[in-house]
C-alpha cells in the first residue's frame, strides 16, 4: 500500500460542489454563452496586409457587441422551441437576409445571428477579404455560408448546364467537408451545392460538374485530382473559403492548396476572388502565408484576443495522472462516472491502432466505435451518423474528428495523452461545450508529461484541475443512477411478463437483496477495482495521515504507523508522499485479496490520537511539487517510456459491446458527477 502526506486543510467534495454551483449561478447572470462563457472582447480591424491582431483598448472593446445567447436560452430554443432573450444586433432584420433564408435558418433552430456572424456578415456580403477567428462551437460556418448564399441569390441567376462554381470551400477532412456542404444546403434551395472528397466514387462528382455547380465544397486531394484530369474549371471563382485555415496552409496541405488556387490568383489578374479564412486557432505564421491570397485591405475579426482563454470557456478542463498500461481500464471508469450510459463521449487517441483497440476494449461498458483514416469512407459516414443519432455512446477517434465537426450533446471529451501542439488540444476539447451547453474535457498524462500539460495551460490560457481516478464508490453511485434510468425505460407490458419470476426471487432472496443484484447486473458493475488516486495503479488505496505538527521527513510518519500497526506494515505500503503544508501525508496501501480493502483493515486496527489521524482519501490530494517530482522519479510506475502506441487491446481483454438505450443524454459537470 502507498502512504502519502497531505495538507490538513483539504477541501471536501461537498464543499467543491457547492462552490462550483455558486460560481456557475453567479456567472449565469453576467455571461453570454455564444462567446463561450464570457463576454466577447472582439477585435475587428482593417489592416493593410494580414497580420496578427493587435489588442484594442478597453474602451474600444466595450463598444463591441457581446454574445447572443445564454446557456439556458439556447437549449430552450434548440430543444424545446421556446423563445430566448433577443439581442437587437443579431436580429435578422439588421442584415441583408431574404425571407426564404430566414425560414430555413429558423428550421435549423437559429433565430438570431451568433456573435461571429454579426461581426463578419456585412464584410463578407460586401466582398471584402476576411480573417475570422472565434472559439470552437460559435457558428463560424454560417459566418461565411449565409452571406455568400445571399450574395449569389441576389445576383442574376445563372442556371446554365455545366456552369463553373462561383464559390470554393476547402476543408482539411472529409467529415468536415460533408458537414460544411450540409450547412450550405440547409440555407438555400436555389443553388447547386456539391461536395467532393476522397474515398467516394468519381462518377457522381463528374455528373455534378456536367450539370453545373454554384458552391463547391471539398478536400484538397480530390479537387486537385479533378483539376489534373481537366474535368473541373475554377477560373470563374468569385469567393474562396479556407475553413480551418491554420491546417489548410500547413505543410500537409499547403502544396495542394497552392496548386488549386493558382488558376484564380494569377499575378496579372485584374480581380482576384474574395478570400475568407476561418479558424479557432490562427498562429502568427498563418498571416504571413495568407498574404499571397489576401487583398491589400482585409478585415480581421478576432473574438478571442491575445490575453483571453483560447479554448472554449464552457468546458471544464481536468487532468488525470495515469500510466499508459492502466489507461484503458481507467478510461472505462471515467466514461461511466462523468458521462454515464446515456451521454455521448469522444475519446481521442494518437494512433489508428490505439483507436481501434480501445473501441473494442471490454473496460468501456457503453457501446463504442472507432473513426480514423484507415476506415473506408462509407463506413466513416455511417459511424458519424450513428453517433449523432445516439446509436452508440462512445466514439474513439484520431484527429479526423477533432476539427469543425458539430456533434450535438457531446458531454465528455477524453484525450489519451497531451497532444504535441496546443491547437490540437483546443480543437479536440471544442467538440464539447458547443452552442451554449457545458462540457468536460479530461486529459490523461504520465508524470513525465507534466511539462507538456503546463505548456498547454500556458498557450491555451486554461488551468487544468488535477483530479484522481473515480473511486469504487463513485462508480457504484453512477452505475446505480444509470440502472434506475434503464428501469424507467422498460414498458409496463414487459414488466408484467416478469412478475412471477420477481415474486419467486423475492421469496428466495428477499426484496432488497434481489433488487440490488438486479441493479448491479443491469449497470455492469459486478466487479470493481480499487485504484490509487495519485497514480491510478490498480490494487492500491490512497489514505491520508494527518499530523498535528509539521513533518520534516517521511521517517517520522513511518515511526508513527509502525507504533500502532507493527513492523510488517511496510510490506503493505507502496509509497508515502508529503502533501502541501507537510502536516499531512498521502499513503498508498496495497489492497490484499484476503481483505475486502486494506484501507478498511488498517482503520480497524488504527486508533486516532492527538498527534496522528488516518482516513481514506476521497479526492486527489494536493502534493508538494518537489516531493511529487522526486517520488515519481523513484517510482517504476511512470518511468522509461516516451510517447508510444498504448496497446489498449491487452488491457482487461477485448470483446463485444452491450447496447445501451433509453433516456435522453445524461450530462454531468465535475461537481454534479460527484454530488450524490
C-alpha positions in Angstrom: 0.0 0.0 0.0 1.1 3.6 -0.5 1.4 6.3 2.1 1.2 9.9 1.2 1.5 13.1 3.3 -1.3 15.6 2.7 -2.2 19.1 3.9 -4.7 19.3 6.8 -6.8 22.0 5.1 -8.1 19.9 2.2 -11.5 20.8 0.7 -14.2 18.2 0.8 -16.0 17.1 -2.4 -19.3 18.6 -1.0 -17.6 22.0 -0.5 -16.2 21.9 -4.0 -19.6 21.0 -5.4 -21.2 23.9 -3.5 -18.5 26.4 -4.6 -18.8 25.4 -8.2 -22.6 25.6 -8.2 -22.3 29.1 -6.7 -19.8 30.2 -9.3 -21.9 28.9 -12.1 -25.1 30.5 -10.7 -23.2 33.8 -10.4 -21.8 33.6 -13.9 -25.1 32.8 -15.5 -26.2 36.4 -14.7 -23.3 38.1 -16.4 -22.0 35.8 -19.1 -23.1 35.4 -22.7 -22.7 31.9 -23.8 -22.3 32.2 -27.5 -18.9 33.8 -26.8 -18.2 30.5 -25.0 -19.0 31.6 -21.5 -17.7 35.2 -21.2 -18.5 38.5 -22.8 -16.5 38.6 -26.0 -13.7 41.1 -26.3 -13.7 41.2 -30.0 -11.1 42.8 -32.2 -12.4 44.0 -35.5 -9.8 45.8 -37.6 -8.9 46.7 -41.2 -5.2 46.1 -41.9 -3.0 46.7 -45.0 -1.9 43.1 -45.1 -2.9 40.2 -42.9 -1.0 40.2 -39.6 -1.5 39.1 -36.0 -4.4 41.0 -34.4 -3.3 43.9 -32.2 -5.0 44.4 -28.9 -7.7 47.1 -28.7 -8.1 49.5 -25.8 -10.6 48.6 -23.1 -12.9 51.4 -24.3 -12.9 50.1 -27.8 -13.6 46.6 -26.7 -16.6 47.8 -24.7 -18.2 49.0 -28.0 -18.2 45.5 -29.5 -21.4 43.6 -29.1 -21.5 40.8 -26.7 -22.6 37.2 -27.3 -26.2 36.4 -28.2 -27.5 33.6 -26.1 -27.4 32.4 -22.5 -26.9 28.7 -22.0 -30.5 28.0 -20.8 -32.0 30.1 -23.6 -30.1 28.3 -26.3 -31.2 24.9 -25.0 -34.8 26.2 -24.8 -34.7 27.3 -28.4 -32.9 24.3 -29.8 -34.5 21.6 -27.7 -38.0 22.8 -26.9 -38.6 25.6 -29.4 -39.2 28.2 -26.7 -38.1 31.8 -27.4 -35.0 33.2 -25.7 -33.9 36.7 -25.0 -33.4 38.9 -28.0 -30.2 40.6 -29.0 -31.1 43.5 -31.3 -27.7 43.4 -33.0 -28.2 39.8 -34.0 -31.7 40.2 -35.3 -32.2 39.1 -38.9 -33.8 42.4 -39.8 -30.5 44.1 -39.3 -28.9 42.2 -42.2 -29.5 41.6 -45.9 -31.1 38.2 -45.4 -34.1 37.1 -47.5 -37.2 35.8 -46.0 -36.7 32.4 -47.6 -33.3 32.1 -45.9 -34.7 33.3 -42.6 -37.3 30.5 -42.8 -34.6 27.9 -43.5 -32.4 29.2 -40.6 -35.3 29.0 -38.2 -35.9 25.4 -39.3 -32.3 24.8 -38.1 -33.1 26.3 -34.7 -31.3 29.6 -35.4 -33.4 32.7 -34.6 -30.6 35.3 -34.4 -27.1 35.6 -35.8 -24.4 34.4 -33.5 -21.6 36.8 -32.4 -19.0 35.9 -35.1 -21.8 36.0 -37.7 -22.8 39.5 -36.6 -19.2 40.8 -36.8 -18.5 39.3 -40.3 -21.8 39.4 -42.2 -21.6 42.8 -43.8 -17.9 42.5 -44.7 -18.4 39.1 -46.4 -21.5 40.3 -48.2 -19.7 43.4 -49.5 -17.0 41.3 -51.0 -14.2 42.2 -48.6 -11.4 39.7 -47.6 -11.9 38.5 -44.0 -9.9 36.5 -41.5 -12.3 35.3 -38.8 -11.1 33.8 -35.5 -13.6 32.6 -32.8 -13.7 29.8 -30.3 -15.0 26.4 -31.2 -18.7 25.9 -31.3 -19.6 29.5 -32.0 -21.1 29.2 -35.5 -18.2 30.0 -37.8 -19.6 28.0 -40.8 -22.7 30.1 -41.1 -20.5 33.2 -40.8 -19.5 32.7 -44.5 -22.3 30.4 -45.7 -25.2 32.7 -45.1 -23.8 36.0 -46.6 -22.3 34.1 -49.6 -25.7 32.4 -50.3 -27.5 35.7 -50.1 -24.9 37.3 -52.4 -25.2 34.6 -55.0 -29.0 34.6 -54.8 -29.3 38.4 -55.2 -27.3 38.3 -58.4 -28.6 37.4 -61.8 -29.4 33.8 -61.7 -27.2 31.5 -63.8 -28.8 28.1 -64.4 -26.7 27.1 -67.4 -25.8 23.5 -67.6 -22.1 22.9 -67.0 -21.6 26.3 -65.3 -18.3 26.6 -63.3 -18.5 27.1 -59.5 -18.6 30.6 -58.1 -17.7 29.6 -54.5 -15.0 27.1 -53.4 -14.7 26.0 -49.8 -11.7 23.9 -48.9 -11.7 21.8 -45.7 -9.0 19.6 -44.2 -11.1 16.4 -43.6 -13.8 14.6 -45.4 -16.1 14.7 -42.4 -15.8 18.5 -42.1 -16.3 19.0 -45.9 -19.5 16.9 -45.7 -20.8 19.0 -42.7 -20.0 22.3 -44.4 -21.8 21.3 -47.6 -24.8 20.3 -45.5 -24.8 23.7 -43.8 -24.9 25.4 -47.2 -27.7 23.1 -48.4 -29.7 23.9 -45.2 -29.8 27.7 -46.1 -30.6 27.5 -49.8 -32.9 25.7 -52.2 -31.9 27.6 -55.3 -28.2 27.0 -55.5 -26.4 23.8 -56.5 -24.2 22.7 -53.6 -21.8 19.8 -54.2 -19.2 18.1 -52.0 -16.1 16.4 -53.5 -13.9 14.3 -51.2 -11.7 11.2 -51.4 -12.8 7.7 -50.8 -16.1 8.3 -52.8 -17.0 7.4 -56.4 -15.9 9.8 -59.2 -19.0 9.3 -61.3 -21.5 11.3 -59.2 -18.9 14.1 -59.0 -18.4 14.2 -62.7 -22.1 14.2 -63.2 -22.4 17.2 -60.9 -19.7 19.0 -62.9 -21.7 18.4 -66.1 -24.9 19.7 -64.6 -23.3 22.8 -63.2 -22.2 23.8 -59.7 -22.7 27.1 -57.7 -21.0 26.1 -54.5 -18.2 23.5 -54.4 -17.1 22.2 -51.0 -14.3 19.6 -50.8 -11.0 18.3 -49.6 -7.8 19.4 -51.5 -6.8 15.9 -52.7 -10.0 15.1 -54.6 -10.4 18.6 -56.1 -6.8 18.6 -57.3 -7.5 15.2 -59.0 -10.3 16.7 -61.0 -8.1 19.7 -62.0 -5.3 17.4 -63.1 -7.7 15.4 -65.2 -9.1 18.6 -66.7 -12.6 17.9 -65.5 -13.1 20.9 -63.2 -13.0 24.6 -64.1 -12.1 27.0 -61.3 -11.4 30.0 -63.5 -14.8 31.6 -62.7 -14.4 31.6 -58.9 -15.7 34.7 -57.1 -15.3 33.6 -53.5 -12.7 31.2 -51.9 -13.0 30.0 -48.3 -10.3 28.1 -46.4 -12.0 26.5 -43.3 -9.6 25.6 -40.5 -7.1 27.8 -42.3 -4.2 27.0 -40.0 -4.4 23.4 -41.1 -5.1 24.2 -44.7 -1.9 26.3 -45.0 0.3 24.0 -43.0 2.9 21.7 -44.5 0.5 18.8 -45.2 -1.9 20.8 -47.4 0.0 24.0 -48.5 1.2 22.5 -51.8 -2.2 21.2 -52.8 -3.9 24.4 -51.8 -1.3 26.4 -53.8 -1.9 24.3 -56.9 -5.7 24.5 -56.7 -5.8 28.3 -56.2 -3.0 29.2 -58.7 -5.6 29.4 -61.6 -7.7 32.0 -59.8 -4.9 34.0 -58.0 -2.7 35.0 -61.0 -0.5 38.0 -60.5 -1.7 39.7 -63.7 -5.4 39.1 -63.0 -7.4 42.3 -62.8 -9.6 41.0 -60.0 -8.8 38.2 -57.5 -11.6 36.2 -55.8 -12.8 37.3 -52.4 -10.8 35.3 -49.8 -12.3 34.2 -46.5 -10.1 32.5 -43.8 -11.8 31.0 -40.7 -10.5 29.0 -37.7 -10.5 28.8 -33.9 -6.7 28.9 -34.0 -4.6 31.3 -36.1 -0.9 31.1 -35.3 1.2 34.1 -36.4 2.7 32.2 -39.4 -0.8 31.9 -40.9 -0.9 35.6 -41.5 2.4 35.6 -43.3 1.4 32.7 -45.6 -2.0 34.2 -46.3 -0.6 37.4 -47.8 -0.3 35.9 -51.2 -4.1 35.3 -51.3 -5.4 38.4 -49.5 -6.1 41.8 -50.9 -4.3 44.9 -49.6 -7.2 45.8 -47.3 -8.6 42.9 -45.4 -10.8 42.7 -42.3 -9.6 40.8 -39.3 -12.3 39.7 -36.8 -10.9 38.2 -33.6 -13.3 37.2 -30.9 -10.5 35.6 -28.8 -7.8 38.2 -28.5 -4.3 37.7 -27.1 -5.0 37.8 -23.4 -8.1 35.7 -23.2 -8.7 32.0 -23.0 -8.2 30.4 -26.4 -10.2 27.2 -25.6 -13.9 27.2 -25.1 -14.9 28.7 -21.7 -18.0 26.5 -21.5 -15.6 23.5 -21.0 -14.1 22.3 -17.7 -10.5 21.1 -18.2 -9.5 18.2 -15.9 -6.2 16.2 -15.9 -5.7 12.6 -14.6 -2.2 11.1 -14.0 -2.2 7.5 -15.2 0.4 5.1 -16.6 -0.2 4.0 -20.1 -0.7 0.4 -19.0 -3.6 1.3 -16.8 -5.2 3.8 -19.2 -7.8 1.7 -21.0 -9.5 0.4 -17.8 -9.4 3.8 -16.2 -11.0 5.4 -19.3 -13.9 3.0 -18.9 -14.4 4.2 -15.3 -14.1 7.8 -16.3 -16.7 7.5 -19.0 -19.1 5.8 -16.6 -18.8 8.5 -13.9 -18.6 11.6 -16.0 -20.9 10.7 -18.9 -22.8 7.6 -17.8 -24.6 5.1 -20.1 -26.8 7.7 -21.6 -24.4 10.5 -22.5 -22.1 10.9 -25.5 -18.3 10.7 -25.2 -15.5 11.3 -27.8 -12.1 9.7 -26.9 -9.1 11.0 -28.9 -6.1 8.6 -29.5 -2.8 9.4 -31.1 -2.7 6.4 -33.5 -5.2 4.5 -35.6 -4.3 1.2 -33.9 -5.0 2.7 -30.4 -8.4 3.9 -31.6 -9.4 0.5 -33.0 -8.2 -1.4 -29.9 -9.7 0.9 -27.3 -13.1 0.9 -29.1 -13.1 -2.9 -28.6 -11.9 -2.9 -25.1 -14.3 -4.5 -22.6 -13.5 -1.8 -20.0 -15.8 0.6 -21.8 -19.2 -0.8 -21.0 -21.1 1.6 -23.3 -21.3 0.7 -27.0 -18.3 2.2 -28.9 -17.0 2.5 -32.4 -13.8 3.9 -33.9 -13.2 6.5 -36.5 -9.8 7.1 -38.3 -8.2 7.3 -41.7 -8.0 3.6 -42.4 -11.7 3.1 -42.2 -13.5 3.2 -45.6 -15.2 6.4 -46.3 -18.7 4.9 -46.5 -18.2 3.3 -43.0 -16.9 6.6 -41.6 -20.1 8.3 -42.7 -22.2 5.6 -41.2 -20.3 5.8 -38.0 -20.7 9.6 -37.6 -24.4 9.3 -38.5 -24.8 6.6 -35.8 -23.0 8.7 -33.2 -25.1 11.8 -34.0 -28.3 9.8 -33.7 -27.3 8.1 -30.5 -27.0 4.6 -31.9 -23.8 4.2 -29.8 -22.4 6.4 -27.0 -18.6 6.4 -27.3 -16.7 7.5 -30.4 -12.9 6.6 -30.3 -11.2 8.7 -32.9 -7.9 10.1 -34.2 -7.7 13.8 -35.2 -10.1 13.2 -38.1 -12.9 14.1 -35.6 -11.0 17.0 -34.0 -11.8 19.8 -36.3 -15.1 21.5 -37.1 -17.4 18.6 -36.6 -20.6 19.8 -34.9 -22.0 16.8 -33.0 -24.8 17.7 -30.6 -24.8 17.0 -26.9 -21.3 15.6 -26.5 -20.9 15.6 -22.7 -17.3 14.4 -22.4 -14.1 14.6 -24.4 -11.2 12.4 -23.3 -7.6 12.9 -24.6 -5.5 9.8 -24.0 -2.3 11.9 -23.8 -1.3 15.6 -24.1 -1.2 16.5 -27.8 2.1 17.7 -29.4 0.6 21.1 -30.3 -1.8 23.4 -28.4 -4.1 23.8 -31.5 -4.9 20.1 -31.4 -6.0 20.4 -27.8 -8.2 23.4 -28.4 -10.0 21.8 -31.3 -10.4 18.4 -29.6 -11.8 20.0 -26.4 -14.1 22.1 -28.5 -16.1 19.0 -29.5 -18.0 19.5 -26.3 -19.4 22.7 -24.7 -21.0 23.8 -28.0 -24.0 26.1 -28.7 -24.3 27.1 -25.1 -24.0 23.7 -23.5 -21.4 22.9 -20.9 -18.9 20.1 -21.2 -15.9 18.3 -19.7 -12.5 17.6 -21.3 -10.2 15.2 -19.4 -6.6 14.8 -20.5 -4.6 11.8 -19.3 -0.9 12.2 -18.7 2.1 10.5 -17.3 4.1 12.3 -14.7 7.0 12.9 -17.2 4.4 14.7 -19.4 3.7 17.3 -16.7 5.7 19.9 -18.7 3.6 19.3 -21.8 0.5 19.8 -19.7 1.8 23.1 -18.4 2.7 24.2 -21.9 -0.9 23.6 -23.0 -2.1 25.6 -20.0 0.1 28.5 -20.8 -0.6 28.7 -24.5 -4.4 27.9 -24.4 -5.0 30.1 -21.4 -6.6 27.4 -19.3 -5.9 25.8 -15.9 -6.2 22.0 -15.6 -7.8 20.8 -12.4 -5.9 17.7 -11.3 -8.3 15.0 -10.2 -7.9 11.4 -9.2 -9.4 8.4 -10.9 -13.0 7.6 -10.0 -13.2 5.6 -6.8 -15.2 2.4 -6.4 -17.9 4.4 -4.6 -18.1 6.9 -7.4 -18.6 4.1 -10.0 -21.3 2.4 -7.8 -23.2 5.6 -7.4 -23.0 6.5 -11.1 -23.9 2.9 -12.2 -26.9 2.9 -9.8 -28.3 6.1 -11.3 -27.9 4.6 -14.8 -29.6 1.3 -13.7 -32.6 3.2 -12.3 -32.9 5.1 -15.7 -32.8 1.8 -17.5 -35.7 0.6 -15.3 -37.7 3.7 -16.1 -37.4 2.9 -19.8 -39.0 -0.6 -19.5 -42.5 -0.7 -20.9 -45.3 -1.6 -18.5 -46.3 -4.5 -20.7 -42.8 -6.1 -20.5 -42.8 -5.7 -16.7 -45.9 -7.9 -16.5 -44.1 -10.8 -18.1 -41.6 -11.0 -15.3 -43.8 -10.5 -12.3 -44.0 -14.2 -11.5 -40.2 -14.6 -11.7 -39.8 -11.5 -9.5 -42.1 -13.0 -6.8 -40.0 -16.2 -6.7 -36.8 -14.2 -6.4 -38.2 -12.1 -3.6 -39.3 -15.3 -1.7 -35.8 -16.8 -2.2 -33.5 -13.8 -1.6 -35.7 -11.1 -0.2 -36.8 -7.9 -2.0 -33.8 -5.7 -1.2 -31.2 -8.4 -2.0 -32.9 -9.4 -5.2 -33.2 -5.8 -6.5 -29.7 -4.9 -5.5 -28.3 -7.9 -7.5 -30.5 -6.9 -10.5 -29.3 -3.3 -10.4 -25.7 -4.5 -10.2 -26.1 -6.7 -13.3 -28.0 -4.1 -15.3 -25.3 -1.5 -14.7 -22.5 -3.9 -15.5 -20.8 -3.0 -12.2 -20.4 -6.6 -11.0 -16.7 -6.3 -10.3 -14.9 -3.2 -9.1 -11.2 -2.5 -8.9 -9.7 -0.3 -6.2 -7.2 2.3 -7.6 -4.7 4.8 -6.3 -6.0 8.3 -6.6 -2.4 9.6 -7.3 -1.0 7.1 -9.8 -4.2 5.3 -10.9 -2.4 2.0 -10.2 -4.8 -0.9 -9.7 -4.9 -2.7 -6.4 -3.9 0.3 -4.3 -5.9 2.5 -1.9 -4.9 6.1 -1.1 -5.2 7.1 2.6 -4.4 10.4 4.4 -2.3 10.5 7.5 -2.7 13.8 9.4 -0.1 15.0 11.9 -0.6 17.7 14.5 2.8 19.2 13.7 4.9 19.8 10.6 6.9 16.8 9.5 10.4 17.3 8.2 10.9 13.8 6.8 8.8 10.7 6.0 10.7 8.6 8.5 8.7 10.4 11.2 5.5 9.1 9.7 6.8 5.6 9.3 7.5 5.5 13.1 4.0 6.7 13.8 2.5 4.0 11.6 4.7 1.2 13.0 3.9 2.1 16.6 0.3 1.0 16.0 0.4 -1.4 13.1 3.7 -3.2 13.7 6.9 -3.6 11.7 5.3 -5.6 9.0 3.2 -2.7 7.8 5.9 -1.6 5.3 5.1 -4.7 3.2 1.6 -3.3 2.5 2.6 0.3 1.8 4.0 1.2 -1.6 4.8 4.8 -1.2 4.3 7.8 1.1 4.3 11.4 -0.2 4.2 14.8 1.5 1.2 16.9 0.8 1.2 20.7 0.6 1.9 22.1 4.1 3.8 18.9 5.4 1.2 18.3 8.1 -0.5 15.6 6.0 0.8 12.5 4.3 -0.7 10.6 1.5 -0.3 6.8 1.9 -0.8 4.3 -0.9 -1.6 1.0 0.6 -1.8 -2.3 -1.3 -5.2 -3.9 -1.5 -5.0 -7.5 -0.2 -7.0 -10.2 -1.9 -7.7 -11.7 1.6 -9.1 -8.4 2.8 -12.1 -6.6 1.2 -10.0 -3.4 1.3 -6.7 -2.7 3.1 -8.0 0.8 4.0 -10.8 -0.8 6.0 -8.4 -3.3 7.6 -6.0 -0.5 8.6 -8.7 1.6 10.0 -10.0 -1.3 12.1 -6.5 -1.7 13.6 -5.8 2.0 13.8 -6.8 4.3 16.7 -6.7 8.1 16.1 -4.8 10.0 18.7 -3.8 13.6 19.5 -0.9 13.5 17.1 -1.9 11.1 14.3 -5.2 10.7 12.4 -5.7 8.2 9.5 -8.6 8.4 7.0 -9.4 7.2 3.5 -8.9 9.8 0.7 -12.0 10.5 -1.3 -10.3 13.0 -3.7 -6.9 13.7 -5.2 -4.8 15.4 -2.5 -2.6 18.4 -3.4 1.0 17.3 -3.1 4.1 19.3 -2.6 5.6 19.9 -6.1 9.2 19.0 -5.2 8.1 15.9 -3.4 5.8 14.8 -6.2 8.6 15.0 -8.7 11.1 13.2 -6.6 8.7 10.4 -5.6 7.6 9.8 -9.1 11.2 9.7 -10.4 11.8 6.9 -8.0 8.7 5.0 -9.0 8.7 2.3 -11.6 5.1 3.2 -12.4 5.9 6.2 -14.5 9.4 5.8 -15.9 11.2 4.8 -19.0 8.7 5.2 -21.9 8.1 8.1 -24.3 5.1 8.7 -26.5 4.0 5.4 -27.9 1.2 3.3 -29.0 -0.5 2.2 -25.8 -1.8 -1.1 -27.0 -5.2 -1.0 -25.4 -6.1 -4.5 -26.6 -4.4 -6.4 -23.8 -5.9 -4.3 -21.0 -8.8 -6.3 -19.4 -9.3 -8.1 -22.7 -11.5 -7.1 -25.6 -14.9 -8.2 -26.7 -18.4 -7.4 -27.7 -20.4 -4.5 -26.6 -23.6 -4.4 -24.8 -26.0 -2.0 -26.4 -27.4 0.7 -24.2 -30.6 2.6 -24.8 -33.3 4.7 -23.3 -33.4 8.2 -21.9 -32.1 11.5 -23.0 -28.4 12.4 -22.9 -27.0 12.5 -19.4 -24.7 15.4 -19.0 -22.7 15.9 -15.7 -20.4 18.7 -14.7 -17.5 17.9 -12.5 -19.4 18.9 -9.4 -22.5 17.0 -10.4 -20.6 13.9 -11.2 -19.6 13.7 -7.5 -22.6 15.2 -5.9 -24.7 12.3 -4.7 
